[in-house]
Amino acid sequence: MVDTKEIQLIRDLSLIPTATFYEDLIQQRVMEELASIPVEAQTDEFGDIIALYNGDPSLTDATNIALVVHSDHPAFHLTELANGKLLANMMGGLNKDLAIGSTLDLHVSPTEGGIFQTKGNITEEVDIGAGNPSRRFLVEVDGSSKGLTFGTLALGPMSIDNQVIRASVLDDFAGIAMVIEAQRQIAQEGIPINVYTVFHRAEEVGFIGAYGVASKNPFPKSTFVFSVETSSIIAKRNRTDKESQIIAKLGEGIIIREGDAMTPGYDSETIHLMRAAGLEMGSSKVQKQRMYGGSCEASLYYAMGYRAAGLCLPLFAWHNNGDLEGIHQNIREGVHIDDLTNGILHLVTMARILGENKNLYKSLGAHDTPPEHEKLVESRKKSFEGYRKQGFMRN
């Protein structure tokens, strides 16, 4: 099978390791891809990429969509210890119960001119007395531990089996491929709207890049903001539930994400546009669901006053968690090729519908921001400032 452009991009990205705040090489690859599309792309002061296809140059009444994705994945930050071992701090939502015995690919910082250096094995927890709340582990290194800064799960190369793409990172490399290909097709058609594509850093530790972007208001609050993500097909409705359940299926279509764990229902006008695109696609498959297994950046944008919702790919083995699939080990994530194809079609169809029916989709006013969302914004601001003081944010 010959790779489509989006599959080839996922394949290329899968060769590049990523971890929260160590995303430079992913961002470089994204900028290379954007250079082949008629968009204006730049990196903001925090290291996020914002690209604009300017199809509606109106200065006073422009119609805008923003497609937002992220470039990190749960992994480990490393600190060299005196005994030659490494202290590994889990960054993002990996399954702690699967950590011991896991093999890691260990990398130097992208700014040091190299990535993969050697392998290591997680041998023990540091905080075993309290269930390891700080998610810290010790790593035995196969070679030198000098200069190693982050570690990723060693799960093997990308493959395609029975129309399912399997890779160590598809959250959110699959989303990146979707929005770039959709942006390319929208520009080729000359659809008369503005389309922003935003590539956030540090989503997995609490929407840090998204907060940095949204707080600077790079596009009007009337913009339709779509968090283009992957989301687990197996989830617990509530954190306290003992049993998980199947809430979506691979190969049954892209998911109109009506809400997430943090937000039961997104902006109604945005959901209406997604629904209209789903109906327009006809025989193409579309699913509709509140994906309550996790939260996505649509919740933060919604809390900060944007018309926001989500479009997501059904994901097998979310965050490499084999326990979700009845396999007690870290495994590669999976998405279905048909869902990826339908996701791109859905994004382009939304743009086309909006370009043809601008008056129908004008905002009727700002939505209500509940106290829970006000707390979300305040907590993200606090986290953002904390990481900035640690030197992780570029300004």
C-alpha positions as CSV (number, residue, x, y, z in Angstrom):
1,M,0.0,0.0,0.0
2,V,1.3,3.4,-1.0
3,D,1.2,5.9,1.9
4,T,-1.0,8.9,1.6
5,K,0.4,12.3,2.5
6,E,-1.1,12.1,6.0
7,I,0.1,8.6,6.6
8,Q,3.6,9.4,5.4
9,L,3.7,12.4,7.8
10,I,2.7,10.2,10.7
11,R,5.4,7.8,9.7
12,D,8.0,10.6,9.6
13,L,6.9,12.0,12.9
14,S,7.0,8.5,14.5
15,L,10.7,8.5,14.0
16,I,11.2,11.6,16.1
17,P,11.0,11.3,19.9
18,T,8.9,13.8,21.8
19,A,8.2,14.6,25.4
20,T,6.7,17.6,27.1
21,F,9.0,20.7,26.6
22,Y,11.3,18.6,24.3
23,E,9.3,19.1,21.2
24,D,11.6,21.2,19.0
25,L,12.3,18.5,16.4
26,I,8.6,17.8,16.0
27,Q,8.0,21.5,15.6
28,Q,10.7,21.7,13.0
29,R,9.2,18.9,11.0
30,V,5.8,20.7,11.2
31,M,7.3,23.9,9.9
32,E,8.8,22.0,7.0
33,E,5.4,20.6,6.0
34,L,3.7,24.0,6.4
35,A,6.2,25.5,4.0
36,S,4.6,23.5,1.2
37,I,1.2,25.1,1.8
38,P,0.2,28.7,1.1
39,V,0.0,29.7,4.8
40,E,1.8,32.2,7.0
41,A,3.5,30.3,9.8
42,Q,5.3,31.6,12.8
43,T,6.5,30.5,16.2
44,D,5.1,32.5,19.1
45,E,7.1,33.6,22.2
46,F,6.3,30.4,24.0
47,G,7.4,28.0,21.2
48,D,3.9,27.2,19.8
49,I,3.4,27.3,16.0
50,I,0.5,29.4,14.6
51,A,-0.2,29.2,10.8
52,L,-2.8,31.1,8.9
53,Y,-4.5,30.4,5.6
54,N,-6.0,33.8,4.8
55,G,-9.0,33.0,2.7
56,D,-11.3,35.8,4.1
57,P,-9.3,39.1,4.2
58,S,-12.2,41.1,5.5
59,L,-10.9,43.4,8.3
60,T,-14.2,43.8,10.1
61,D,-16.3,40.7,9.5
62,A,-13.9,37.8,8.8
63,T,-15.0,34.2,9.3
64,N,-12.5,32.1,11.2
65,I,-11.7,28.5,12.2
66,A,-8.8,27.4,14.4
67,L,-7.7,23.8,14.3
68,V,-5.5,23.1,17.4
69,V,-3.3,20.1,18.1
70,H,-0.4,19.3,20.4
71,S,3.2,18.0,19.8
72,D,4.0,16.3,23.1
73,H,3.2,12.8,24.5
74,P,3.6,11.4,28.0
75,A,7.2,10.5,28.7
76,F,9.9,11.0,31.3
77,H,12.2,13.9,32.3
78,L,15.6,12.6,33.4
79,T,18.0,13.7,36.1
80,E,21.5,12.1,36.4
81,L,22.2,10.7,39.8
82,A,25.6,10.2,41.4
83,N,25.6,6.4,41.1
84,G,25.2,6.5,37.3
85,K,21.5,5.8,37.5
86,L,18.8,8.2,36.3
87,L,15.8,9.7,38.2
88,A,12.9,9.6,35.8
89,N,10.0,11.9,36.4
90,M,6.8,10.9,34.6
91,M,5.4,13.8,32.6
92,G,1.8,13.1,31.5
93,G,-0.7,10.3,32.0
94,L,1.1,7.1,31.5
95,N,-0.1,4.1,33.5
96,K,2.2,3.9,36.6
97,D,1.4,0.3,37.2
98,L,3.1,-0.6,33.9
99,A,6.3,1.3,34.5
100,I,8.5,-1.2,36.4
101,G,10.4,-3.3,33.9
102,S,9.7,-1.0,31.0
103,T,12.5,-0.3,28.5
104,L,13.1,3.4,27.6
105,D,14.8,5.1,24.7
106,L,17.0,7.7,26.3
107,H,17.7,11.0,24.6
108,V,19.7,14.2,24.8
109,S,18.0,17.5,24.4
110,P,17.2,18.5,20.7
111,T,19.2,21.7,21.3
112,E,22.3,19.6,21.9
113,G,22.4,18.3,18.4
114,G,21.3,14.7,18.9
115,I,18.4,12.6,20.2
116,F,18.6,8.9,20.8
117,Q,21.7,7.9,22.8
118,T,21.1,4.6,24.6
119,K,18.5,2.5,26.3
120,G,17.6,2.0,29.9
121,N,15.2,0.0,32.1
122,I,12.9,1.3,34.9
123,T,13.9,-0.8,38.0
124,E,12.0,0.7,40.9
125,E,9.7,3.4,42.3
126,V,11.0,6.2,44.4
127,D,7.9,7.0,46.4
128,I,6.5,3.5,47.0
129,G,5.1,4.4,50.4
130,A,2.3,6.5,49.1
131,G,1.5,5.0,45.8
132,N,4.2,7.0,44.1
133,P,2.3,10.3,44.0
134,S,5.2,12.2,42.4
135,R,5.5,9.5,39.7
136,R,9.3,9.1,40.0
137,F,11.3,6.1,39.1
138,L,14.9,4.9,39.0
139,V,16.4,3.9,35.6
140,E,19.4,1.6,35.0
141,V,21.3,2.9,31.9
142,D,22.8,0.6,29.3
143,G,25.6,3.1,28.6
144,S,26.7,6.5,29.7
145,S,24.0,8.7,31.5
146,K,25.8,11.9,30.6
147,G,23.6,14.6,29.1
148,L,20.4,12.5,28.9
149,T,17.4,14.7,29.4
150,F,14.2,12.7,28.5
151,G,13.1,9.1,28.0
152,T,10.4,7.6,25.8
153,L,8.8,4.2,25.9
154,A,10.7,1.8,23.6
155,L,7.8,0.2,21.6
156,G,9.2,-0.3,18.1
157,P,8.5,1.3,14.8
158,M,5.1,2.3,13.2
159,S,3.3,-0.4,11.3
160,I,-0.1,-0.8,9.5
161,D,-2.1,-4.0,10.1
162,N,-5.6,-4.5,8.9
163,Q,-6.1,-0.8,8.1
164,V,-5.0,0.1,11.7
165,I,-1.9,2.4,12.1
166,R,0.0,1.3,15.2
167,A,2.8,3.5,16.6
168,S,4.2,4.5,20.0
169,V,2.8,8.0,19.6
170,L,-0.4,8.7,17.7
171,D,-1.7,11.2,20.4
172,D,-1.4,13.7,18.8
173,F,0.8,12.9,15.8
174,A,-2.4,11.7,14.0
175,G,-4.1,15.0,14.8
176,I,-1.1,16.9,13.4
177,A,-1.3,15.0,10.2
178,M,-5.1,15.5,10.0
179,V,-5.0,19.3,10.3
180,I,-2.0,19.8,8.0
181,E,-3.7,17.8,5.2
182,A,-7.0,19.5,5.8
183,Q,-5.2,22.9,5.7
184,R,-3.6,21.9,2.4
185,Q,-6.9,20.9,0.8
186,I,-8.7,24.0,2.1
187,A,-6.0,26.2,0.6
188,Q,-6.1,24.3,-2.7
189,E,-9.9,24.8,-3.0
190,G,-9.6,28.5,-2.1
191,I,-12.4,28.2,0.5
192,P,-13.2,31.8,1.5
193,I,-12.6,31.6,5.3
194,N,-9.6,32.1,7.5
195,V,-8.1,28.9,8.9
196,Y,-5.6,28.9,11.7
197,T,-3.7,25.8,12.6
198,V,-2.1,25.9,16.0
199,F,0.5,23.4,17.3
200,H,0.7,23.6,21.1
201,R,3.5,22.5,23.3
202,A,3.0,20.9,26.7
203,E,-0.6,19.7,26.4
204,E,0.0,16.6,28.5
205,V,0.9,18.4,31.7
206,G,-2.2,20.6,31.7
207,F,-2.8,22.6,28.4
208,I,0.3,24.8,29.1
209,G,0.9,25.8,25.4
210,A,-2.8,26.2,24.8
211,Y,-3.1,28.6,27.8
212,G,-0.1,30.6,26.4
213,V,-1.8,30.9,23.0
214,A,-5.3,31.6,24.2
215,S,-4.2,34.2,26.7
216,K,-2.7,36.3,23.9
217,N,-5.9,36.2,21.8
218,P,-4.3,35.6,18.4
219,F,-7.7,35.2,16.8
220,P,-11.1,36.7,17.5
221,K,-13.4,35.2,20.2
222,S,-15.9,34.5,17.4
223,T,-13.5,32.0,15.9
224,F,-14.7,28.3,15.9
225,V,-11.9,26.5,17.8
226,F,-11.7,22.7,17.2
227,S,-9.4,20.6,19.4
228,V,-8.3,17.9,16.9
229,E,-7.3,15.0,19.1
230,T,-7.3,11.3,19.7
231,S,-9.4,9.9,22.5
232,S,-9.7,6.5,24.1
233,I,-12.4,4.1,22.9
234,I,-12.5,2.6,26.4
235,A,-13.2,4.8,29.4
236,K,-14.8,5.2,32.8
237,R,-17.6,7.7,33.0
238,N,-16.5,8.7,36.5
239,R,-13.1,8.4,38.1
240,T,-14.6,6.4,40.9
241,D,-16.2,3.7,38.6
242,K,-14.7,0.3,38.9
243,E,-15.4,-0.8,35.3
244,S,-14.5,0.8,32.0
245,Q,-16.8,0.6,29.0
246,I,-16.4,0.9,25.2
247,I,-17.6,4.4,24.2
248,A,-16.5,4.4,20.5
249,K,-15.1,2.1,17.9
250,L,-12.2,2.0,15.6
251,G,-13.2,2.2,11.9
252,E,-16.7,3.5,12.7
253,G,-15.8,7.1,11.8
254,I,-14.4,10.3,13.1
255,I,-16.0,11.4,16.4
256,I,-18.0,14.6,16.8
257,R,-16.7,15.3,20.4
258,E,-19.6,17.0,22.1
259,G,-17.9,17.2,25.5
260,D,-15.1,15.7,27.6
261,A,-14.5,14.7,31.2
262,M,-14.2,18.4,32.2
263,T,-17.0,19.8,30.0
264,P,-20.2,17.9,29.6
265,G,-21.3,20.0,26.6
266,Y,-19.2,22.3,24.4
267,D,-20.4,25.4,22.5
268,S,-23.7,24.6,20.7
269,E,-23.0,26.7,17.6
270,T,-19.7,24.8,17.1
271,I,-21.4,21.4,17.5
272,H,-24.0,22.5,15.0
273,L,-21.3,23.2,12.4
274,M,-19.7,19.8,13.1
275,R,-23.1,18.1,12.8
276,A,-23.9,19.9,9.5
277,A,-20.6,18.6,8.1
278,G,-21.3,15.1,9.2
279,L,-24.7,15.1,7.4
280,E,-23.0,16.6,4.3
281,M,-20.5,13.8,4.2
282,G,-23.4,11.3,3.5
283,S,-22.2,7.8,3.4
284,S,-18.9,8.5,5.2
285,K,-18.9,7.4,8.8
286,V,-19.2,9.8,11.7
287,Q,-19.7,9.0,15.4
288,K,-21.1,11.4,18.0
289,Q,-20.1,11.1,21.7
290,R,-19.1,12.9,24.9
291,M,-15.5,11.5,25.2
292,Y,-15.4,11.5,29.0
293,G,-12.3,9.3,29.3
294,G,-10.1,12.5,29.3
295,S,-10.1,16.2,28.7
296,C,-8.9,18.2,25.7
297,E,-7.9,21.7,24.9
298,A,-11.4,22.6,23.7
299,S,-12.3,22.8,27.4
300,L,-9.7,25.5,28.0
301,Y,-10.6,27.5,25.0
302,Y,-14.3,27.2,25.9
303,A,-13.5,28.4,29.4
304,M,-11.6,31.4,27.9
305,G,-14.6,32.5,25.9
306,Y,-14.1,30.9,22.5
307,R,-16.6,28.9,20.5
308,A,-15.0,25.6,21.0
309,A,-15.6,21.9,20.6
310,G,-13.7,18.8,19.6
311,L,-13.2,16.4,16.6
312,C,-11.3,13.3,17.6
313,L,-10.0,10.0,16.3
314,P,-11.0,6.8,18.1
315,L,-7.8,5.7,19.8
316,F,-6.7,2.1,20.7
317,A,-4.4,1.8,23.8
318,W,-4.6,5.5,24.8
319,H,-1.2,6.6,26.2
320,N,0.2,3.2,25.5
321,N,-1.9,1.7,28.3
322,G,-2.3,-2.0,27.5
323,D,-4.4,-2.5,30.6
324,L,-7.3,-0.8,28.7
325,E,-7.1,-3.5,26.1
326,G,-6.6,-6.4,28.6
327,I,-2.8,-6.6,28.0
328,H,-0.7,-5.8,31.1
329,Q,2.2,-4.0,29.4
330,N,2.9,-0.8,27.5
331,I,1.8,-1.2,23.9
332,R,1.6,1.0,20.8
333,E,-1.4,3.2,20.2
334,G,-3.7,2.6,17.2
335,V,-6.0,4.5,14.9
336,H,-7.9,3.3,11.8
337,I,-7.0,4.6,8.4
338,D,-10.7,5.1,7.5
339,D,-11.2,7.3,10.6
340,L,-8.2,9.4,9.7
341,T,-9.5,9.9,6.1
342,N,-13.0,10.8,7.3
343,G,-11.5,13.2,9.8
344,I,-9.7,15.2,7.1
345,L,-12.9,15.2,5.0
346,H,-14.9,16.4,8.0
347,L,-12.5,19.3,8.6
348,V,-12.6,20.4,4.9
349,T,-16.4,20.0,4.7
350,M,-16.8,22.2,7.8
351,A,-14.7,24.9,6.2
352,R,-16.7,24.6,2.9
353,I,-20.0,24.8,4.7
354,L,-18.9,27.8,6.7
355,G,-17.6,29.6,3.6
356,E,-21.0,29.1,1.9
357,N,-23.2,30.0,4.9
358,K,-21.4,32.7,6.8
359,N,-24.5,34.4,8.1
360,L,-26.0,31.2,9.4
361,Y,-23.0,30.6,11.7
362,K,-22.5,34.1,13.1
363,S,-22.2,34.2,16.8
364,L,-25.4,35.0,18.8
365,G,-23.4,36.1,21.8
366,A,-20.9,34.7,24.4
367,H,-21.7,31.5,26.2
368,D,-21.8,31.3,30.0
369,T,-18.6,30.5,31.9
370,P,-19.4,28.4,35.0
371,P,-17.3,28.6,38.2
372,E,-15.7,25.3,37.3
373,H,-14.2,26.8,34.2
374,E,-13.1,29.9,35.9
375,K,-11.2,27.6,38.3
376,L,-9.7,25.8,35.3
377,V,-8.4,29.0,33.8
378,E,-6.9,30.1,37.1
379,S,-5.2,26.7,37.6
380,R,-3.8,26.7,34.1
381,K,-2.5,30.2,34.6
382,K,-0.7,29.1,37.8
383,S,0.8,26.1,36.1
384,F,1.9,28.1,33.1
385,E,3.7,30.6,35.4
386,G,5.3,27.8,37.3
387,Y,6.8,26.2,34.3
388,R,7.9,29.6,33.0
389,K,9.8,30.3,36.2
390,Q,11.5,26.9,35.8
391,G,12.7,28.0,32.4
392,F,10.5,25.7,30.2
393,M,8.6,28.5,28.5
394,R,10.8,30.5,26.1
395,N,10.1,34.1,27.1
